[in-house]
Amino acid sequence: MQYLVSFALLVAFVAWMVGVYNNLFHLRGSVCNCWGQWRKATHHRNECLNDFAAAFALFMPSGDPLPDSLRRLAADSERSLALCLEPRWSALHGFVGRAEARLRQVVAHSVQVVEDSPEMRAHEHLQQLCSSVAVSLYQQDQLAALFNRAAREYNTALETPAARLLAPLFGFAGADPLTLPDTQSTHSF
């Protein structure tokens, strides 16, 4: 009888561990999926930005650094994406956040230049490229919000006593939130 009770307790403990593990595994998968979607949207944004920079350069005076700045910042963003394959390195998240802040400042300035120029405002193709950059920034922000929500749920699950016991055994670690600068000014064009 004693062996049967011990066996039942062991089975219950293992079932509990498997349940906690499955929950954490599912939540971590959700975080990784959201991170992958954000990376894909950022890559798309960089492609839109390169197209915009190419058209924008045609209207800018020769030697103006703004179109080259846009291209360089898009290339820097691609390099940072290559470094951040997984959503768990806080130092890289800070780097991505700073790189995004700088890129968005230059995009906002470029958009202001387009809005201030009657010649550029009249060019339909340039306006379409501005709109595609704005849409891609908006999508990127929406996916960042989804990532942060998934990271918050995952981190909350990691704070439970059961998860604190099991997380080190199975390599579960917290996910840092993705902080992006406010881009409302660049969404409006």
C-alpha positions, -999 to +999 in steps of 0.1 A: +000+000+000+028+023+009+044+017-025+012+025-043+008+058-025+044+067-032+040+058-068+008+078-071+026+108-055+055+104-080+031+103-109+012+134-097+046+152-092+057+143-127+024+153-142+026+186-124+062+191-138+051+183-173+021+207-170+044+235-159+070+227-185+043+226-213+029+260-202+064+276-202+073+259-235+041+272-251+046+307-238+083+308-248+072+296-283+047+325-285+075+350-275+098+335-302+070+336-328+063+372-321+100+381-322+103+364-356+073+383-369+087+416-356+121+408-373+103+400-406+083+433-404+115+452-396+132+436-426+102+446-448+104+482-433+141+483-443+132+473-479+106+500-480+130+525-466+157+517-492+131+522-520+120+555-504+157+566-500+164+558-537+134+580-549+141+606-523+177+610-535+164+620-569+148+651-554+176+661-530+205+683-539+236+665-550+258+655-520+229+658-494+236+632-468+200+625-459+193+597-485+226+580-477+217+583-440+185+565-446+202+537-465+230+534-439+205+532-410+185+506-429+217+486-434+226+490-397+191+478-388+196+447-409+229+440-392+213+443-357+186+419-368+212+394-378+227+397-343+193+393-325+181+359-337+164+352-303+145+375-280+165+371-248+196+393-249+189+425-231+220+443-243+210+437-279+175+448-272+190+481-260+211+483-291+180+476-313+160+502-294+187+529-298+192+520-335+154+522-341+152+556-323+179+571-345+164+556-377+130+569-368+143+604-362+159+604-396+128+590-412+107+617-395+131+644-407+130+630-442+092+630-442+092+666-430+114+675-459+090+658-483+060+675-467+077+709-469+086+706-506+057+713-531+077+695-558+081+663-537+045+664-524+033+665-561+053+634-570+029+605-566+055+577-566+074+594-538+042+598-518+034+561-523+068+552-510+063+575-480+030+557-473+046+523-476+073+533-450+046+546-427+025+514-430+056+493-424+064+514-393+029+510-381+030+472-386+064+470-369+049+489-339+019+466-337+041+435-337+063+450-311+032+454-289+023+418-295+058+407-286+058+428-254+024+412-244+037+377-250+069+385-231+049+399-202+028+367-200+058+345-202+077+365-176+046+364-153+045+326-157+082+324-148+075+342-115+053+314-102+069+292-075+066+261-097+083+278-126+110+292-104+118+256-094+117+242-130+130+271-151+167+266-143+164+229-149+150+234-184+168+266-195+138+289-193+149+326-190+129+358-190+123+378-222+131+415-222+105+438-235+112+456-268+111+493-264+107+514-295+104+552-297+070+568-304+064+571-341+031+588-343+046+616-364+058+592-390+026+572-392+006+602-404+021+608-439 
